[in-house]
Amino acid sequence: MLKEYLQNKGISFRESNGELIVRCLFNDCDKDSRGQEAHLYFDASTSQYHCKKCDSRGNIITLKKHLGDVSVPVQNQNKRNIKTLTPLMVERYHNDLPQHIVDYLHKREVTDEIISKYKLGYKQEYGTFWITVPIKDIDGNYAFFKLRQDPKLGSEKRMWPASENGAQIFDWETLLMAKERILIVEGEGDALTVKSRNIDCICGTAGAGTWKESWNEHLRPELEYFICYDNDEPGRKGALRVAENLFKHGCEKIRIVTLPPEVGDKGDIGDYLARLKMPLEDLFTKYAEEYPKKIDTRSFTEVHIDFVKDVLESTIKKDDDNKIITFLSMLTTYTDEAQINILFNAPSSTGKSHLPISVKDLFPLEDLIVLANCSPTAFFHEQGQYDKEKNQIMVDLSRKILIFTDMPNSGLLERLRPMLSHDQKESVMKITDKNQKGGNKTKTVVLVGYPSVYFCTAGLKIDEQETTRFITLSPSIEQDKLTAGIKQSIAKESDREKFLSEVNADPNRELLKERIRAIKQESVVDIKIKDTKLIEDMYLDNKKLVKPRHQRDVKKVISLIKGFTLLNLWFRERKGGHVFANEEDIKNGVNLWLQISDGQDYGVAPYVLEIFKEVILPTWQEHKSKALGSGFGVEGISRAEIQEKHKLKYGRSISPVYLRQQILPQMEGAGLISQEQDPLDKRFSLVTPLESEFESETNIVLPHVGVNIDKNEENNPN
């Protein structure tokens, strides 16, 4: 029953020793988790669950309530025994605080003044005794108790009663009233110890993995923020999550405090202050590191795009235009709105997913989202944060790199279209969850920001609505590229450790990764282009008719120009968050576009256009030559001839079904060919090209793509 429910909800899980392991559905515990890592454990037999990070507990009924599949009938609401926290209860439990708990708090260096101010108390619940910490909401009303088990009886932590608004800041008053600096710690116990030193201090109330999006609007950018979480992996990840939120919302004075080794592998600030008696001020000086760590760009020099190409050659053989475009598109992630979407469209085993997967390794891990096929419900639940106050799932994809290694569910693709078109920065949509009884539950999803998006698919039948939103690329299938790829595969698979070691040993690779991190830190809003004549000439100053899709294509040209500018932004004119492209950037972007423009213009995958140019057109021209010599009319060519020519050209057969159902319909839809019945045998069709020449706009093409650098700079690219 539990498995079926999770499957119906589109929630992925893995099974181990009688437990189903799922990414946390209640808080952000697994936002930074990779691979199969997850923290929510279900007992497969009883359906009871426990999150090892935020301590959420319950069973399938409470899970259904959380996901909106169980509602409480209006007529029964008054009969429920609703537990409410009142000031009278807070006072009663505070007065019940026994001396041995006071002694324990004193040992943690929590003063009597703080014990009294925050009304720490003692109560019996769930069959044991607890220290109570009353938690208020932002309006100053008591929301719940955060419970910490009596240290003599155990170390459990819980929340009582269950809060409709979920986690809170402890305490809101400190955040709203602080004047200079504020210390953010992992738990209430740490916060109480620090507050006892007269330091402004806050924490979340749901563990290291939780920082709610709704809290960010109350952050004050003028304050200095110091983040000191526990000395373990969840603590380090949690501190980074908080720092990212602070930075994203305009806070510039951020420091992460790393506790010294003396506190132990799982030590906390309480150990540092109370047990080891180490200096408080060192937390704000000696052990505090600026976030994000500023990269010294003074040694950087202007680089040629060939530098990037050479770095990528170790993992992507040949395919120069494709890997340069993919790299530049990922670079545009670090702008507000210049991101590029790329569709890798080609047959299987040609290296579609290999291109974006290899390029992404140069970019910061926290900016990457890599998925296979995914349904809308699964995507929004996994990538979003549920805001109970607004009853919305917030999915913030700003400045993210989103890679689908297979074409996603068509429903998800439809919902992402406004984002892919950059129509508006915030899109509101509805998704429907189904419960086991067949009922529907509608949820509101708010999609925020623009990522750079990459789809990989072997299917050539792509809706025109998608092709106009993407640059469509196909990996090269030339013999020299395939030969180099085979050699690389042998080296990689025969000794993967050695191969990766050699790749990572390249000093230029590390220099490029550092350069990318530095570009990210510059917080560029946009790239401005003063002289647009060359761009206009491509579409308006020639004899060709412009097409509706050119309105979107010209935006892609401009984004490529912006990618070139970002690579060397320190050597460009700049005003605040805006950088200005120079003449070379414009020429390089236009030139690069012209290398791929034919396929984009016809709206077909470059792979399809190449078959037309290299297989169909030459075969038909041979027919034409023979017909002129014989005096007979020119006939179309058969599919069998196309298959034969393809094998001679590329050394591999092409499936007749794939040719008939995928390739030829794409060509026909683009106006490249016509298909008619063979007059001698109506069971077969003949293919006739409708285009016979492709003009080359060499007047704009440069000798090479990129900017010129002096020879003495080639060995010092940064």
N, C-alpha and C positions, 0 to 999 in steps of 0.2 A: 504493500500500500504506500509506504513512504517513497520507495523507488519510483513508483508510477507517478506519484504526485510531483516529485522533483523533475521527472522527465517531462511531464505535461507543462510545467512551468518554464521549461527550457533552462533549468539550473543544472550545470555540469557537476559531476561528483566522481570520486574514485572510491573504491571499496578496499578495505584493509582490516583484517582481523575482526570481522563482525561490525565494523563501523563504516559509515559513509562520510567522507571528508569533503567539505564544501567551502568555498570562499565565503567569508562572513557576510550574512544578509542584513545585519542589524546596524553595523557601524563600518568604518573605513579600514578595518583591520587588515584587509588583504589588497588594498589599492596598489601597494608596492610589491606584492608577491609575484614571483615569476614561476613559470612552469607549472608543476603540480602542487606547489606550496599553497596551503590553506590552513585555516585555524578553527573552523566550525565543524564539530564532530557530532554525528548522529549515531545513536545506538540503533542498528538495523532492526532489532527485534522489538524494542519498546518505543521507538521513534523519539526518545528524549534526546535533547541536544545540549551542547555546552561549547561556547566559544572560549578558546584558551587565551584570548587576548583581552576582550572587553567583558568577559564573564557573563555574557548573555546566556540564559538557561530557559528551558521549557520543553514542550512536546509538540506534536504535529498540530494540535489545536491552537496553541499560542503562535505557532508559525503561520498558520492560515489566517489568524487575526492580523498578524503583522503584514502579511502580503495582501490583505483586503478581501480574502475569500470567505471570511466568517464575519457577519455583522450581528450586532445585538438588536433584537426587535425593540422598537420604541416602547411598546407596552410593557416590556420587562425591565426597562432601564431603572425604574424607581425601586424595583425589588432587589437590585444588586446591592451587596454589602460593599459600598465604595469606601476605601480607606483614604482618609484625608489627613494631611499633616497640619496641625494647628499650633499656634504659639504656646498654648497651654501644655500640649504634649511635649514641646521642646523644653519648656521650663521644668516639667516634671522629670523628664529623663536627665536633664542637667543636674537637678537636685539629687538624683539617685547615683551620681558618679561616685564609685567607691574609691577608697584611698589607694588601693593597689594599682588602679588605673591612673590615678593622679601621679603616683610614683613612676609608672611606666612612661607617662607623657613627659615628666621632668627629666627622665633619663634620655629621652629624645630631644631634650632642651626646648620643650614647649612650655612657655611661662604661664603662671596663673592668670595673668592679664589676658593672654590669648585664649586660654581655656574658658574664661568667663565671657570674653567678647564674642566668641563664636559658639557659645552655649554647647560645648561638647558634653555628651551625656552617655547613658548606659541603659540598655534595655535587653529584654529577653524576646527572641523571635526565632522561628525555624528550629526550635529545639536546642538553642544554645544562647550564649550571651555575647553582646556586641557593644563596642564603642560607637556612639552615634555622632555624626558630623552633619548638622542641619545645612542643607543646600538651598539657597534662594534663587529664584529666577531673576531676569533682568529688571522686573518691576518691584523687586524687593519682597515678594511673597515666598513663603516656604514652599518648596517643590517636593522635596524628598529628603530622607536621611541617606547618607552614604555610610554604610556599616563596615566596621573593621572588627573581626572576631577578637574576643578577649585573648590576648597573647598567651595566656595559660592554657587555652583550649584549642587554639589553631591559628591559621593565618588567612582564612577566607575573607573575601570582600564582596559586598552585595549592595543593592539599592532597595530601599523600602520607603513608601510603597512604590509600585511601578509608576513611572512618570509618563504622562501623556506627551510631554514635550521632549522626552529623552534627556541626553546629557546636558549639563549646564557648565558655565564657567564658575569656578570657585576662586575668588568671589568677584561678582560683577562690580561691586562698589570700588574695589581696588583698581580694576581695569579702567573704569570711567573717571576716577579721581586722581590717578597717578600723575606726577608732575614732571619727572625726569626720566628715570629708567624703571623697567619692570622685569622681574625674573619669572620665567615660565618654567614650571617643574612638572613632573609626571603625575604625582598623586597628592591627595589632601594632607597626608602625614608630612611629606616633604614641605608642602606649602606652610603648614603650621609651624614647623621648625624654623623656616626662613622668616616668617612674619614675626616670630619671637625675637628676631635680630633687628626689627624695625626696617625691614626691607620690603618694598612693594612686591608682592608675589601672587601669581595666579596659577591655576592648573585646570585641565579638563577633568570631568568626573567619570570618564569611561575608559581610562587606560591610555597607554602610549599610542595606540593605533587610531584614536579618534580626535579629529579636529573638524568641527562642523563649518560648512560653507557660510551659514548664516551668521556665525560669530565675526566673520571678517569685516562686516560693515561697521562694527563697533571698534575696530582697531584705530589707533591714533598715530598717524605717520610721524608726528613730531617726537614721539618717545623713542628711547633706546630700548631695544628688546634683547634680553639675554635668555637663551634656552638651555636648560640643564636637565636632561632626562637621565634615566638609569644607565649604568655602564654595561649594557647588554645589546644584543642585536635589535630587539624590538624598540629599545630606547633610542638607539642611534637612528633607526628608520623614522620613528615618531618625531624626533627632533628635526630631521630634515623636512618632514611633511609640514610641520608648523612653520619652519623657516621659509619654505616655498610659498605658503599661504600669505605670510607677512609680506614677502617680497612682491608677490603678485598684486597685492592690494596697496602698493605704494609706500610701504615702510622701507626706509633705506638704511637705518642704523640697526642692523641685525647681527648678533654674534651667537655662535653655538659654543657652549661650554662643554669641554670634554674632561670628565673627572680623571684624576691621575690614577695610575695602576694600583696605588696603595689601597684604594677603596674596594678592590676585588672585581671579579668579572661581572658580578650582578649588583655591585654596590650602588648606592644612591647618595643624594646630597645630605641625607640624614647621617649616613656613615661618615661622610667627609667632615661635617660640622660637629656632630655629637660624639661619635666614637673616636675619630682620629684627631679631633680638635684642631683641624687645619684652618689657615687664615681665610676668612670670608672674602676679603678684598681680592685674593688671588683668583677667585671665580670670575671676576670682572676684568682681570688683566692677564695674568699668566696663562690661564687655561681657556681663555676666550679667543675664538677665531672668527674673523669677519665672514659673513655670508652674504652673497656668494664670494668665495675667495677671489680677490681681484688678480687677474692675470696681467703681468707686466708686458705691455705691448711695445715698449720702447725699442726692442731689438727686432721687431717685425719689419720686413721689407715688402715692397710690392711684388706680387707673385703672378706668374704666368699660369694659365689654366692647364698647361702641359704638366705642371708640377702635380696637380690633382690627378690628372690622367695616369701619370707614372706611379703614383701611390696606389691607385686602384688596380693597376695592371697586375699586381701580385695576387689579387683575388678574382678579377674579371678580365679575361683575355680578350683582346681586340675590342669590338663594340664601342669605339671611342665616343661617338656622338651620343649613344644611349647612356653610357655611364656619366658623361659630363652633364647631360640634361637632368638625369636623376639626382646627381650631386647638387646642382644648382637649385633644383626644385626643393630639396630638403633644406637648403640654406635659407630659402625664402620663408621657411617656417618661422624664422625669428623676425618677422614683421607683423604688423597688425592685420593686413588684408592682401598681401601680394602672393599668397601661397598658390602653388600649382598642383593640379591633380594629374596623375599619370595612369593610363591604362596599358598594361603589358599584355598584348594580345597576339598569340602565336600558338602553333601546335604544341603538344606535350613534348617534354624532354629537350626543349630548345633553350632553357635557362631563363624563363620569364621571372619566376620568383627569386632566382639567384641574383639578379641585378639589384632590386631594392634591398634584399636581405644583406648583401655584401656592402652596399653603400651605407646602410644604417649603422654599421659597426663603428663608423667614424663619429657618430653623434652621441650625445649624453643619453645614458640608459633611461633616465627619468622622463625623457621626452618621447619615448617610443611606445607604441601600442601595436602589437603584432597579433593578428587573429586569422583563423581559417574562416570557412563559411560560418555565418552567424545570423540568427533570427533577430528581428527588431526587439522583441521582448528581452531576449538574453543579452543583447548588446546594451540596451539602456539600463537594465538592472545591474550588469557587471561594471559598466563604466560610469554610472551615475551615482549621485548621493541623494538619498531621500530626505527631503526637508519636511519634517512633520508640521512645522508652523505654517508653511505655505502649501502643504499637501502636494508637493511637486517632486519629481525626480530631476535633479539638476545634472546635466551632462556638460562639463566644461572641457572642450577640446582645443582651447586657444593654444597656439604655438606647440601643437603636438604633431608627431609623425605617425599617421595611421596606415598600417599596411595590412591588406587582406591578401593572404597567399592563395586564395581562391575567390572567385566572384561571389560576393555575399548574396544572401537571400534577397530575392527581387523586392520583397516588401521593405526590407531595410534600405535598399538602394533608393526606392521611391521616397522614403522619409528623409534620406540624406540629401536629396536633390537641392533644396533651398540652400543648404550649407555649401554644397559643391559649386553652386552658381554664385556664391557670395551675395545672395539677394539681401540678406539681413543678418546682423551679428547675433541676434537672439531669435530663435524659431520656437514657437509653441506648437506642440502636436499631442495627439492622443494615442495611447496604445491600449489594447484590451488583453487582459489576462483571463484565462478560462479556469474555472474550478472543476472539481471532479464531477459535480452534478450537472455540468454543462452550462452553468450560468456564466455571465460575463461581468468583469469588473474593469471599468475604465479608469485609466490613470493619466495624469498630465505630465508630459515630459518637456522640459525647457532645454533646448540645445544651444549652447553658448560658444561663440568664437569660431575661428576657422583653423582647421589643421591642414597639413599637406597630406593628400590621400593617394594611395597606390592600390590598384586592383590588378590581379593577375588571373587571366582566364585563357583556356584553349578554345572556347566557343567564339566563333567569328561573327555570329549573328548578334550584334550589339545594337540596342535601341539608339536611334539618332539623338534622343534626349541625353544619353550618356556620352556619346562620342563628341558632342559639341562642348561638353564640360571638361573633357580630358585632352591632354596630349596623348596620342596613341603611339606606342612604340612596339617594335618587334625585335627580339634578339637576332643578330646576324646568324645565318646558317651557311656562311661561306666555308670552304674546306679548310683554309688556314686557321680560321677561328675555332672550328671544331677540333682540328688537330691539336691546337694549343690547349683547348679545354680538356681533351683526353689526357694529355700529359699532366695537366694540373690535377685532375681527378686521381690519377695514379699516385702522384706525390702526396696528395692529401689523405687518401684512404689507406695507403700502405704504411704511413707513419703520421697520424694526425697531429700528435704532440709536436713532432719535429716541424711539420708544415706550419702550424700556428705560431710556433716559436720563431721561425724565420720571418713570417709575415709581421709579427709584432716587434721584431728586432730592428725593423726599418726605422731609423731616426726621423725620416721625413714623415712617416705615418703619425708618430707622436706629435711632431710639430704641427701637422695639419689638424689633429684632434684638439690640440691646445688652441689653435687659431679659431676653430669652430666654437669652442667654449667662450673664447674672448668675444666673438661676434654676438653670441647669445647675451653676454653681460652688457653689451652696449645698449640694449633696450631700444633698438631702432623702431620707430613708428612706421616710417615709409621711406621709399626712395623717390626722389623727384627728378623728372626729365625736362630740361629746359628746351632743348632743340628736338622737335619731333618730326622734322622734315623727312629724314631717312625712313622712318616708320610709315609716314603717310605715303611716300613714294611707292612702297611695296604694294599698296592696295589701290591708290587713287591716281597715280601718274603712269598708267600703262593702258594698253588696249583691252585688257581682260575685264569682264564684268565682275563686279563684286557680288558676293553671295551673303545671305543672311548670317551664315555661320561665321563669316569674317568679323562680325561684331564681337564675337567671343574669342576668335583666334588672335585678334590684335592684342587682347589682354594677356594672352599667353606669351606673345613676343615681348611685351613690356615687362612681364614677370621674369623672363630670362635675362633681360637687360639688368633688372634689379638684382638678380642672383650674381651676375658679374660684378656689380657695384659693391655688394655686401662682402665679397671675397677680399676686396681691397679698400674697405670703408675708411681706414685710417689715413688714406692718401687721397681722399675726395673732400670736396667742399661739404661743410656740415653746419646746420643750424638746429640746435636742440636735438630732437628725436628724428630729424629729417636729414638724409644724406642725398647729395646730388650726383647723378650719373654723369660721367664725362663722355667725350666723343668716342673714345675707344670702347667703353662699355656698350654704347649704343650700337656701334658697328659689330661688335662681337655677338651681341644678342640677335641682331638681324641676320648675321651670317649663319649662326647656329640654327636659327629657325628655317632658313632657306635649305639647309641640308635635309630637313625632314618635311618640308612644307607640302610636297606633292601628295603624300599619304593623308595629311591633315586636310588638304583642300578637297580631296575626293571623299573624305569621310570613311576610309577603309584602313585596315591595319597595314603597316608598311610591308608585312610579309605577303599580303594579298597583292599589293601593288607590284612588289618585286616579281612575283610569279607572272603577273601580266606583262611586265617589261622584259623579263629574261626568258620566259617560256612561251607564252601565247603570242606575243607580238613577233618574235623572230620566226616562229613556226608559220604564222600566217604570211609573213613576208616571203618565206620560202615558197609557199603556195602561190603567192602573187607573181614571183619571178618565173615559176614554171608555167603559170597560166599565160603570161605575156609571150613566152616563147612558143606556146602551143596554139595561141589564138583563141583559146577558150576563156570563159569568164572565171573570175576568182571565186572559189568555193570557201565556205567556212572550214574550220578544222574540227576534228572529232575529239572527244574526251580521251580516247585511247592514245591519240597523238600527243595530247597534252601530258598524259601520264608518262609516256615514253621520253619526251623531251625533258621533263622534270627529273627523271631518274638519271639521264645523261648529264644534266647540269649540276645536280646536287648529290648524286650518288645514293639516293634513297627513293623508294617508291612512295606514291601518294595514293591514299585509299580512294577508290572510285566513289564511295558513299560520301566521304569528306569533301571531295572535289565537287560532287553534284549538289550536296545539301548546304555546304558552308562557303566554299571559295567562290564558285561561279555566281551564286545569288548576290554575294557582296559586290562583285564586279558589275553585275547587271544593274543592281540598284544604284551604283555610282555612275552609271552611264559609260562604263569602259567597254562593255561588250553587248552584243545581242545574241540570243539563242533562238534558233529556228530548227524545225524538223528537217532531217536529211531527206531530200526529195526522192532519193533512191531507196531509202529504208526508214520509214516513219517511226520505227522503234527507237531511233537514235536522234540526237540533236547535234547541230553544228554550231560552233562558236565563231563569231565574227567580231573583230575589234572595231570599236567606234572611235577610238583615239589612236592616232598613229605616230604622234610626235609629242615630246615633252620639252618645253623650252627651258633653257638654263639661264637664270638671271645672273650671269657671271660678272656683270658690271658692278655688283655690290659685294660679291664674295671676296674675302680677304685671303692672303696667303696662308694664314693659320688662324685658329680660334684662340683668342686670349690677348693679353697685353704684353708688350715687349719689356724685357728686362735685360740688364747688362749681364755679360758673361760672368763677371765677378760676383754676381748675386745668385747665380744658379745653385751654388752649393750652400747658400745661406738663405733659404726661402722665407724664413721668419725673422 
